[in-house]
Amino acid sequence: MRTGTFASPEAASLGAVQATKADEFMWQVADELGMPNLTHDADFQLFCLNLHDTSSPSQAAEEWNRR
């Protein structure tokens, strides 16, 4: 199950989740890598957050592999 950021405290208490562009990008990069569990890794999350406006998912996946 994919998770995103909560839109508001009220929505969070109701269990509503709104995925951001950065969340979608992170999932796409993880899919490119064939490693969906990376989405739970804080370093990977920050890595994707920093690249989501400047790279494609495939470019980010290549860069992650070079780390």
Helices and strands as residue ranges (DSSP letters): H 9-14, H 21-33, G 36-40, H 42-51, H 57-66
